Amino acid sequence: MKRPLLLFLTAAIITSVCTSWGFFAHYRIHRLAVFTLPKAMAGFYRANINYITEHAVSADKKRYIDSTEAPHHFFDADHYGRQPFKAMPQHWIDAAAKYSSDTLNKYGTLPWVITSNYYWLVKAFKRHDTTAILTLSANLGHYVSDAHTPLHLTQNYDGQLTGQNGIHSLWESRLPELFANQYNLYVGKARYIANPQAEAFAICRASFKSADSVLKFEKLLNKRFTDSTKYAMEQRGNRMVKAYSVAYSKAYHKMLAGMVQRKMRQSILSVGSFWFSAWVDAGQPNLDKLIASPPTSAQKQQINKEEALYRAGKVFILGN
């Protein structure tokens, strides 16, 4: 039996795993991406919005049981020189010929994984395979969101090379959990992506350009705080854990000048756009015929309420 969505989200926030966007942000990105879809897709995705939300982090969980999963979530662009996106061929065969598949797998395959999942989703739409559509939508959305997080594009992914250990969870988990409820995350309608592979690389390129600022600003901020003011003990579940203090997080968030909000907004639009484009490339199949369990009247009201608040640029609390 599945747990209620609100409890599922709350538990995830409390445990706060240090992965990609963090569970909290991934849930929100996927859920809001549903509202970017056109009417012909919206019925199906709204009917399955809880599945799409809950499975936003399934790709992260795979890493605990599949040793080949980890490289799918990052691309260490800086391994390939000062201008890595000029040096790196976008097609896998060409990239593997230049650097070897072992090297590509060692330093991350994120842009190619986005492309592969995209075309698998196109095929799932063509087959009218409901299970595959939902699974691949969730996984594709996860990888697309990961590509928008700057620290997934550098070898110094947790500041371990510059004495900034922990910055990964600070940027991608702590800041969204503390401040995302203040963001206007409305991004409008999904757009068609003509070249998914080029788009995946473009997203990675933009995130790579932001990585230096993510690291540099935290390095500067660290000089203004002592350990006693940088960290605080917080109650999470039934235990006390060491976390970045609210004061430190707030100061870092201010230095970033809206970067986290921009990246979340970009993630929402990109996730919806990849879903939409895959459906278009599949010939725009009738998804309404695939709805196994239509939402109840109460569920429709809740979803409509969420969408109305989202469109108004306001925060909604799941379960209310």
Stockholm file with secondary structure:
# STOCKHOLM 1.0

chainA/1-320         MKRPLLLFLTAAIITSVCTSWGFFAHYRIHRLAVFTLPKAMAGFYRANINYITEHAVSADKKRYIDSTEAPHHFFDADHYGRQPFKAMPQHWIDAAAKYSSDTLNKYGTLPWVITSNYYWLVKAFKRHDTTAILTLSANLGHYVSDAHTPLHLTQNYDGQLTGQNGIHSLWESRLPELFANQYNLYVGKARYIANPQAEAFAICRASFKSADSVLKFEKLLNKRFTDSTKYAMEQRGNRMVKAYSVAYSKAYHKMLAGMVQRKMRQSILSVGSFWFSAWVDAGQPNLDKLIASPPTSAQKQQINKEEALYRAGKVFILGN
#=GR chainA/1-320 SS CCCCHHHHHHHHHHHCCCSTTCHHHHHHHHHHHHTTSCHHHHHHHHHTHHHHHHGGGHHHHGGGTCTTSGGGGCCCGGGGCSSHHHHSCSSHHHHHHHHCHHHHHHSCCHHHHHHHHHHHHHHHHHHTCHHHHHHHHHHHHHHHHHHTSGGGGSSCTTSTTTTCTTHHHIIIIIHHHHHGGGCCCCCCSCCCCSCHHHHHHHHHHHHHHHHHHHHHHHHHHHTTCCHHHHEEEEEETTEEEEEECHHHHHHHHHHTTTHHHHHHHHHHHHHHHHHHHHHHHTTCCCGGGGCSSCCCHHHHHHHHHHHHHHHTTCCCCTTC
#=GC SS_cons         CCCCHHHHHHHHHHHCCCSTTCHHHHHHHHHHHHTTSCHHHHHHHHHTHHHHHHGGGHHHHGGGTCTTSGGGGCCCGGGGCSSHHHHSCSSHHHHHHHHCHHHHHHSCCHHHHHHHHHHHHHHHHHHTCHHHHHHHHHHHHHHHHHHTSGGGGSSCTTSTTTTCTTHHHIIIIIHHHHHGGGCCCCCCSCCCCSCHHHHHHHHHHHHHHHHHHHHHHHHHHHTTCCHHHHEEEEEETTEEEEEECHHHHHHHHHHTTTHHHHHHHHHHHHHHHHHHHHHHHTTCCCGGGGCSSCCCHHHHHHHHHHHHHHHTTCCCCTTC
//
